[in-house]
């Protein structure tokens, strides 16, 4: 049983290594794919685990190498940054210039979007850039933030600045997690470090969004019973 578990961890290490190699800076097609994934994620087609895992594991690999070479990390950050700007820009322009007709059709297909969108518009009218940042960092509000920004015709420079700041914060957090994985007290234990990286990915990609959704649902129920 223990041997099978160790083999499983070894296979995961290989998966991480291959994933990082696929998007390394000497591999232009991999970087183009990374850019494309960032674009479609911002438009509204989720690609779970991939973007977060690539950046976190690449940062970890760089920090544990004998001669740290940060070019791969910087190239990944650049591709993600540009991809987010392009993807969110497309959605922003659609909601800005197609207006209420586009949002009404979207609301009919996805009713949950309409109620959240109306509530977020009010908040977005004040402290525009800050609200874009907080909205993008909040699970479930990525596309809502963009749609609301376009609908209220927020100045694009404020919107783009919010995307940039949110990207810096989120990517910085992933690099910090990679640093922690590389410098934890048991870093020499490869099995433990692999488990630690898996736990971090699960927390970032699954547990935090689920916890936020549960909290939000609890708030709605509480508000519903208030006199």
VEXDREN-2710 file (C-alpha; in Angstrom, 1 decimal):
% VEXDREN-2710
k/r/px/py/pz
1/UNK/0.0/0.0/0.0
2/UNK/2.8/2.4/0.9
3/UNK/4.7/1.5/-2.2
4/UNK/1.6/2.2/-4.3
5/UNK/1.1/5.6/-2.7
6/UNK/4.8/6.5/-3.2
7/UNK/4.4/5.5/-6.9
8/UNK/1.3/7.7/-7.1
9/UNK/3.3/10.7/-5.8
10/UNK/6.1/9.9/-8.2
11/UNK/3.7/9.9/-11.1
12/UNK/2.3/13.3/-9.9
13/UNK/5.8/14.7/-9.9
14/UNK/6.2/13.6/-13.5
15/UNK/2.9/15.2/-14.4
16/UNK/4.0/18.5/-12.8
17/UNK/7.3/18.3/-14.5
18/UNK/5.8/17.7/-17.9
19/UNK/3.2/20.4/-17.4
20/UNK/5.9/22.9/-16.6
21/UNK/8.1/21.8/-19.5
22/UNK/5.1/22.2/-21.9
23/UNK/4.8/25.9/-21.0
24/UNK/8.4/26.7/-20.5
25/UNK/9.8/29.9/-22.1
26/UNK/11.8/28.0/-24.8
27/UNK/8.5/26.5/-26.0
28/UNK/6.6/29.2/-27.9
29/UNK/3.6/27.0/-28.8
30/UNK/3.2/26.2/-25.1
31/UNK/3.2/29.9/-24.2
32/UNK/0.6/30.6/-27.0
33/UNK/-1.6/27.9/-25.5
34/UNK/-1.2/29.5/-22.0
35/UNK/-2.2/32.8/-23.5
36/UNK/-5.2/31.3/-25.2
37/UNK/-6.3/29.5/-22.0
38/UNK/-6.1/32.9/-20.1
39/UNK/-8.3/34.5/-22.8
40/UNK/-11.0/31.9/-22.8
41/UNK/-11.0/31.7/-18.9
42/UNK/-11.7/35.5/-18.8
43/UNK/-14.4/35.2/-21.4
44/UNK/-16.2/32.6/-19.3
45/UNK/-14.9/29.1/-20.3
46/UNK/-13.2/27.7/-17.1
47/UNK/-10.0/25.7/-17.4
48/UNK/-9.6/24.4/-13.8
49/UNK/-6.2/23.8/-12.3
50/UNK/-4.0/24.4/-15.4
51/UNK/-3.1/28.1/-15.1
52/UNK/-2.7/28.1/-11.3
53/UNK/-0.7/24.9/-11.3
54/UNK/1.6/25.9/-14.1
55/UNK/2.6/29.2/-12.4
56/UNK/2.9/27.7/-8.9
57/UNK/4.9/24.7/-9.9
58/UNK/7.2/26.7/-12.2
59/UNK/8.0/29.1/-9.3
60/UNK/8.7/26.1/-7.1
61/UNK/11.0/24.5/-9.7
62/UNK/12.9/27.8/-10.1
63/UNK/13.4/28.2/-6.4
64/UNK/14.6/24.7/-5.9
65/UNK/17.0/24.8/-8.8
66/UNK/20.7/25.3/-8.1
67/UNK/20.9/28.3/-10.4
68/UNK/17.5/30.2/-10.2
69/UNK/16.5/31.4/-13.6
70/UNK/13.3/33.5/-13.5
71/UNK/12.7/33.8/-17.2
72/UNK/10.1/31.0/-17.3
73/UNK/8.1/32.5/-14.4
74/UNK/8.2/36.0/-16.0
75/UNK/7.1/34.7/-19.4
76/UNK/4.2/32.8/-17.8
77/UNK/3.1/35.9/-15.9
78/UNK/3.4/38.0/-19.1
79/UNK/1.2/35.5/-21.1
80/UNK/-1.4/35.4/-18.3
81/UNK/-1.4/39.2/-18.0
82/UNK/-1.9/39.8/-21.7
83/UNK/-4.4/36.9/-22.0
84/UNK/-6.5/38.3/-19.2
85/UNK/-6.5/41.8/-20.7
86/UNK/-7.6/40.4/-24.1
87/UNK/-10.3/38.1/-22.8
88/UNK/-11.8/40.6/-20.4
89/UNK/-11.5/43.3/-23.1
90/UNK/-13.6/41.2/-25.5
91/UNK/-16.3/40.7/-22.8
92/UNK/-16.2/44.3/-21.8
93/UNK/-16.7/45.6/-25.3
94/UNK/-19.6/43.2/-25.9
95/UNK/-21.4/44.4/-22.8
96/UNK/-20.5/48.0/-23.5
97/UNK/-21.6/48.3/-27.2
98/UNK/-24.3/45.6/-27.4
99/UNK/-25.8/46.9/-24.2
100/UNK/-28.9/45.6/-22.5
101/UNK/-30.0/43.4/-25.4
102/UNK/-26.8/41.3/-24.9
103/UNK/-27.3/41.2/-21.1
104/UNK/-31.0/40.3/-21.4
105/UNK/-30.1/37.3/-23.6
106/UNK/-27.4/36.3/-21.2
107/UNK/-29.8/36.6/-18.3
108/UNK/-32.3/34.3/-20.0
109/UNK/-29.8/31.6/-20.4
110/UNK/-28.1/32.1/-17.1
111/UNK/-30.7/33.6/-14.6
112/UNK/-28.2/33.7/-11.7
113/UNK/-26.1/36.2/-13.6
114/UNK/-28.8/38.8/-13.8
115/UNK/-29.3/39.2/-10.0
116/UNK/-25.6/39.3/-9.2
117/UNK/-25.0/41.7/-12.0
118/UNK/-27.6/44.3/-10.9
119/UNK/-26.2/44.2/-7.3
120/UNK/-22.6/44.5/-8.4
121/UNK/-23.3/47.5/-10.8
122/UNK/-24.3/49.7/-7.8
123/UNK/-21.0/49.0/-6.0
124/UNK/-19.0/49.3/-9.2
125/UNK/-20.2/52.9/-9.7
126/UNK/-17.9/54.0/-6.8
127/UNK/-14.2/53.3/-6.4
128/UNK/-14.2/51.7/-9.9
129/UNK/-10.7/50.4/-10.1
130/UNK/-10.8/49.0/-6.5
131/UNK/-14.1/47.3/-7.2
132/UNK/-12.7/45.7/-10.4
133/UNK/-9.8/44.3/-8.3
134/UNK/-11.9/42.9/-5.5
135/UNK/-14.5/41.6/-7.9
136/UNK/-11.9/39.7/-10.0
137/UNK/-10.4/38.2/-6.8
138/UNK/-13.8/37.1/-5.5
139/UNK/-14.8/33.5/-6.7
140/UNK/-17.7/33.7/-9.0
141/UNK/-17.5/37.4/-9.9
142/UNK/-14.8/37.3/-12.6
143/UNK/-17.1/37.7/-15.6
144/UNK/-19.7/39.5/-13.6
145/UNK/-17.2/42.3/-12.9
146/UNK/-16.4/42.6/-16.6
147/UNK/-20.0/42.6/-17.7
148/UNK/-20.9/45.2/-15.1
149/UNK/-18.0/47.4/-16.0
150/UNK/-19.0/47.4/-19.7
151/UNK/-22.7/48.0/-18.9
152/UNK/-22.0/51.1/-16.8
153/UNK/-19.5/52.3/-19.4
154/UNK/-16.6/52.5/-17.0
155/UNK/-13.6/54.2/-18.5
156/UNK/-11.5/51.5/-20.0
157/UNK/-8.2/52.7/-18.4
158/UNK/-9.8/52.2/-14.9
159/UNK/-11.0/48.8/-15.9
160/UNK/-7.7/47.7/-17.4
161/UNK/-5.8/49.0/-14.4
162/UNK/-8.1/46.9/-12.1
163/UNK/-7.3/43.8/-14.2
164/UNK/-3.6/44.6/-13.9
165/UNK/-3.6/45.0/-10.1
166/UNK/-5.7/41.9/-9.6
167/UNK/-3.3/39.9/-11.8
168/UNK/-0.3/41.1/-9.8
169/UNK/-2.0/40.2/-6.5
170/UNK/-3.2/36.8/-7.6
171/UNK/0.0/35.7/-9.4
172/UNK/2.0/37.1/-6.5
173/UNK/0.0/34.8/-4.2
174/UNK/0.7/31.8/-6.3
175/UNK/4.4/32.5/-6.5
176/UNK/4.4/33.0/-2.7
177/UNK/2.8/29.5/-2.3
178/UNK/5.6/28.2/-4.6
179/UNK/8.1/29.8/-2.3
180/UNK/6.6/28.3/0.7
181/UNK/6.6/24.8/-0.9
182/UNK/10.2/25.2/-1.8
183/UNK/11.3/26.5/1.6
184/UNK/9.2/24.5/4.1
185/UNK/11.0/22.7/6.9
186/UNK/10.5/19.4/5.2
187/UNK/11.4/20.6/1.7
188/UNK/14.0/17.8/1.2
189/UNK/11.2/15.2/1.6
190/UNK/9.9/15.1/-2.0
191/UNK/6.8/13.1/-1.2
192/UNK/5.8/15.6/1.5
193/UNK/6.5/18.5/-0.8
194/UNK/4.4/16.9/-3.6
195/UNK/1.5/16.5/-1.2
196/UNK/1.9/20.1/0.0
197/UNK/1.7/21.4/-3.6
198/UNK/-1.4/19.3/-4.3
199/UNK/-3.0/20.6/-1.1
200/UNK/-2.2/24.2/-2.1
201/UNK/-3.7/23.7/-5.6
202/UNK/-6.9/22.2/-4.1
203/UNK/-7.2/25.1/-1.6
204/UNK/-6.8/27.7/-4.4
205/UNK/-8.9/26.0/-7.1
206/UNK/-11.6/24.2/-5.1
207/UNK/-11.9/24.8/-1.3
208/UNK/-11.7/28.6/-1.3
209/UNK/-14.4/29.0/-4.1
210/UNK/-16.6/26.4/-2.4
211/UNK/-16.2/28.0/1.0
212/UNK/-17.1/31.4/-0.5
213/UNK/-20.2/30.0/-2.1
214/UNK/-21.3/28.4/1.1
215/UNK/-20.8/31.7/3.0
216/UNK/-22.7/33.7/0.4
217/UNK/-25.6/31.2/0.5
218/UNK/-25.7/31.4/4.3
219/UNK/-25.8/35.2/4.1
220/UNK/-28.8/35.0/1.6
221/UNK/-30.7/32.7/3.9
222/UNK/-30.0/35.0/6.9
223/UNK/-31.1/38.0/4.9
224/UNK/-34.2/36.2/3.8
225/UNK/-35.4/35.6/7.4
226/UNK/-34.8/39.1/8.6
227/UNK/-38.0/41.1/9.4
END
